[in-house]
Amino acid sequence: MLVSLEVYQNGILRVNIGDPSEIGTISRFRISDYGIGVEWSQLIAQDLNGGDYNMTTTAEGIQLTQQQVAGQDSFQILIQYNPFRILESSNGTNLVEINN
């Protein structure tokens, strides 16, 4: 099983979980519940390798914390190993819980 995370500006989180041969072939990603498609040119990817986020790895999982910018929302992503789940929060409020 492979987990692929993509984080975009404004807290947009895209998660693919599945067989490595299938990752990247599923295209049902959307921004809203209104059937509006994704305008890829408007999405700004965030750097998870030390640029926009700090990564902490422990035996329990991985925590990604966005660099704080004055006047902007701050996002945090927690990948928990056991039980497996992915949580995204902003300013202390849970926004997304995958595999509850």
Backbone as CSV, one residue per row, in Angstrom:
resi,resn,N_x,N_y,N_z,CA_x,CA_y,CA_z,C_x,C_y,C_z
1,MET,0.839,-1.164,0.000,0.000,0.000,0.000,0.892,1.237,0.000
2,LEU,0.549,2.203,-0.840,1.310,3.440,-0.950,0.391,4.614,-0.616
3,VAL,0.903,5.567,0.148,0.161,6.783,0.475,0.866,7.949,-0.203
4,SER,0.115,8.707,-0.984,0.652,9.876,-1.664,-0.089,11.109,-1.140
5,LEU,0.665,12.080,-0.633,0.097,13.324,-0.115,0.550,14.488,-0.980
6,GLU,-0.388,15.334,-1.353,-0.068,16.575,-2.038,-0.777,17.686,-1.288
7,VAL,-0.040,18.701,-0.901,-0.598,19.828,-0.164,-0.471,21.066,-1.033
8,TYR,-1.578,21.800,-1.138,-1.616,23.008,-1.944,-1.916,24.208,-1.054
9,GLN,-1.708,25.388,-1.579,-1.974,26.618,-0.860,-3.407,26.621,-0.341
10,ASN,-3.638,27.310,0.770,-4.946,27.449,1.409,-5.460,26.144,2.012
11,GLY,-4.550,25.226,2.350,-4.930,24.017,3.062,-5.586,22.933,2.236
12,ILE,-5.481,23.015,0.929,-6.054,21.961,0.085,-5.145,20.744,0.183
13,LEU,-5.732,19.603,0.569,-4.988,18.371,0.783,-5.527,17.299,-0.156
14,ARG,-4.631,16.655,-0.893,-5.009,15.555,-1.780,-4.280,14.303,-1.294
15,VAL,-5.041,13.252,-1.013,-4.479,12.003,-0.515,-4.904,10.870,-1.445
16,ASN,-3.927,10.083,-1.881,-4.192,8.858,-2.641,-3.634,7.700,-1.827
17,ILE,-4.456,6.692,-1.591,-4.034,5.492,-0.877,-4.376,4.318,-1.770
18,GLY,-3.384,3.479,-2.058,-3.685,2.331,-2.899,-2.447,1.620,-3.387
19,ASP,-2.666,0.750,-4.323,-1.598,-0.006,-4.959,-0.688,0.975,-5.696
20,PRO,0.641,0.833,-5.539,1.561,1.775,-6.211,1.342,1.901,-7.714
21,SER,0.874,0.853,-8.362,0.654,0.922,-9.809,-0.569,1.762,-10.164
22,GLU,-1.455,2.025,-9.176,-2.665,2.793,-9.435,-2.549,4.263,-9.043
23,ILE,-1.558,4.597,-8.191,-1.403,5.983,-7.752,-1.123,6.866,-8.976
24,GLY,-1.836,7.959,-9.063,-1.669,8.875,-10.188,-2.602,8.589,-11.353
25,THR,-3.299,7.448,-11.308,-4.212,7.114,-12.402,-5.659,7.464,-12.053
26,ILE,-5.926,7.772,-10.787,-7.278,8.104,-10.349,-7.443,9.610,-10.435
27,SER,-8.510,10.065,-11.118,-8.642,11.504,-11.368,-9.913,12.102,-10.781
28,ARG,-10.437,11.555,-9.688,-11.680,12.094,-9.147,-11.451,13.141,-8.067
29,PHE,-10.337,13.806,-8.102,-10.025,14.887,-7.176,-10.833,16.116,-7.536
30,ARG,-11.473,16.718,-6.535,-12.235,17.948,-6.778,-12.118,18.850,-5.567
31,ILE,-12.351,20.097,-5.758,-12.183,21.097,-4.717,-13.446,21.263,-3.885
32,SER,-14.625,21.083,-4.457,-15.870,21.325,-3.732,-16.855,20.186,-3.946
33,ASP,-17.956,20.249,-3.217,-19.028,19.258,-3.355,-20.017,19.633,-4.455
34,TYR,-19.736,20.672,-5.204,-20.670,21.154,-6.222,-20.337,20.660,-7.626
35,GLY,-19.454,19.663,-7.709,-19.118,19.099,-9.003,-18.195,19.963,-9.835
36,ILE,-17.610,20.968,-9.208,-16.694,21.848,-9.921,-15.361,21.137,-10.057
37,GLY,-14.831,21.072,-11.230,-13.547,20.422,-11.458,-12.395,21.242,-10.915
38,VAL,-11.220,20.712,-11.069,-10.017,21.368,-10.565,-9.364,22.160,-11.681
39,GLU,-9.043,23.406,-11.415,-8.280,24.223,-12.346,-6.830,24.139,-11.880
40,TRP,-6.098,23.154,-12.418,-4.759,22.836,-11.937,-3.808,24.024,-11.990
41,SER,-3.988,24.920,-12.949,-3.081,26.062,-13.056,-3.232,27.022,-11.878
42,GLN,-4.353,26.932,-11.133,-4.578,27.816,-9.998,-4.097,27.224,-8.675
43,LEU,-3.738,25.940,-8.670,-3.260,25.299,-7.444,-1.760,25.532,-7.293
44,ILE,-1.368,25.974,-6.112,0.042,26.225,-5.836,0.519,25.182,-4.833
45,ALA,1.371,24.272,-5.296,1.871,23.191,-4.444,2.768,23.748,-3.339
46,GLN,2.674,23.143,-2.160,3.504,23.522,-1.025,4.690,22.563,-0.935
47,ASP,5.816,23.066,-0.475,7.035,22.273,-0.348,7.026,21.555,0.999
48,LEU,6.924,20.216,0.972,6.894,19.424,2.201,8.286,19.010,2.648
49,ASN,9.304,19.370,1.911,10.676,18.973,2.229,11.468,20.126,2.839
50,GLY,10.915,20.736,3.888,11.654,21.770,4.601,11.386,23.185,4.155
51,GLY,10.590,23.390,3.129,10.311,24.746,2.670,9.132,25.352,3.395
52,ASP,7.938,24.923,3.050,6.718,25.481,3.623,6.295,24.769,4.904
53,TYR,6.758,23.546,5.106,6.360,22.726,6.260,7.591,22.170,6.969
54,ASN,7.457,21.944,8.280,8.450,21.224,9.062,7.923,19.813,9.281
55,MET,8.769,18.803,9.144,8.357,17.418,9.305,9.023,16.818,10.537
56,THR,8.198,16.159,11.367,8.679,15.447,12.541,8.235,13.999,12.417
57,THR,9.171,13.065,12.535,8.861,11.646,12.428,9.078,10.983,13.781
58,THR,8.078,10.202,14.231,8.187,9.440,15.473,7.740,8.013,15.205
59,ALA,7.785,7.169,16.216,7.324,5.787,16.079,5.817,5.734,15.850
60,GLU,5.095,6.775,16.277,3.637,6.810,16.123,3.175,7.346,14.782
61,GLY,4.036,8.111,14.092,3.616,8.673,12.820,4.476,9.842,12.370
62,ILE,3.911,10.614,11.445,4.600,11.765,10.861,3.719,12.992,11.068
63,GLN,4.335,14.085,11.494,3.615,15.331,11.668,4.231,16.394,10.772
64,LEU,3.389,17.043,9.979,3.794,18.142,9.112,3.161,19.412,9.655
65,THR,3.984,20.398,9.963,3.488,21.658,10.506,3.930,22.789,9.587
66,GLN,2.964,23.562,9.127,3.255,24.669,8.223,4.012,25.771,8.946
67,GLN,4.965,26.376,8.245,5.673,27.526,8.788,4.648,28.628,9.052
68,GLN,4.691,29.218,10.216,3.746,30.270,10.585,4.054,31.562,9.830
69,VAL,3.028,32.137,9.202,3.138,33.425,8.518,2.108,34.354,9.165
70,ALA,2.556,35.498,9.636,1.676,36.444,10.330,0.455,36.782,9.483
71,GLY,-0.722,36.677,10.101,-1.961,37.049,9.428,-2.561,35.967,8.547
72,GLN,-1.936,34.788,8.477,-2.457,33.696,7.642,-2.789,32.487,8.507
73,ASP,-3.703,31.646,8.006,-4.032,30.407,8.695,-2.829,29.483,8.681
74,SER,-2.699,28.682,9.731,-1.613,27.719,9.834,-2.211,26.315,9.769
75,PHE,-1.609,25.413,8.980,-2.128,24.062,8.803,-1.166,23.036,9.376
76,GLN,-1.752,21.939,9.886,-0.967,20.837,10.427,-1.565,19.539,9.896
77,ILE,-0.685,18.620,9.478,-1.117,17.316,8.979,-0.447,16.257,9.830
78,LEU,-1.239,15.309,10.336,-0.722,14.210,11.138,-1.047,12.899,10.433
79,ILE,-0.015,12.110,10.156,-0.202,10.766,9.594,0.072,9.802,10.736
80,GLN,-0.968,9.172,11.228,-0.883,8.267,12.364,-0.795,6.838,11.838
81,TYR,0.134,6.044,12.387,0.354,4.687,11.889,-0.649,3.663,12.419
82,ASN,-0.917,3.677,13.723,-1.740,2.617,14.296,-2.714,3.187,15.317
83,PRO,-4.003,3.238,15.005,-4.605,2.850,13.729,-4.270,3.892,12.661
84,PHE,-4.208,3.447,11.420,-3.821,4.339,10.335,-4.904,5.383,10.108
85,ARG,-4.492,6.659,10.152,-5.394,7.751,9.779,-4.574,8.985,9.453
86,ILE,-5.197,9.879,8.710,-4.576,11.149,8.350,-5.509,12.250,8.833
87,LEU,-4.961,13.186,9.578,-5.742,14.290,10.126,-5.151,15.608,9.641
88,GLU,-6.026,16.528,9.235,-5.578,17.870,8.886,-6.325,18.854,9.773
89,SER,-5.592,19.794,10.342,-6.205,20.821,11.174,-5.653,22.189,10.794
90,SER,-6.425,23.202,11.141,-6.000,24.580,10.902,-6.290,25.379,12.158
91,ASN,-5.275,26.046,12.669,-5.423,26.879,13.858,-6.106,26.125,15.004
92,GLY,-5.786,24.828,15.155,-6.324,24.017,16.242,-7.677,23.401,15.981
93,THR,-8.261,23.604,14.799,-9.573,23.054,14.468,-9.403,21.934,13.451
94,ASN,-9.953,20.724,13.750,-9.878,19.605,12.808,-10.711,19.910,11.569
95,LEU,-10.104,19.726,10.397,-10.790,19.969,9.129,-11.105,18.670,8.412
96,VAL,-10.137,17.729,8.376,-10.283,16.487,7.618,-9.752,15.343,8.470
97,GLU,-10.505,14.242,8.494,-10.025,13.013,9.134,-10.271,11.883,8.153
98,ILE,-9.181,11.277,7.701,-9.249,10.177,6.732,-9.033,8.873,7.454
99,ASN,-9.954,7.932,7.265,-9.909,6.591,7.847,-10.233,6.633,9.339
100,ASN,-11.368,7.220,9.670,-11.818,7.303,11.046,-12.384,5.967,11.482
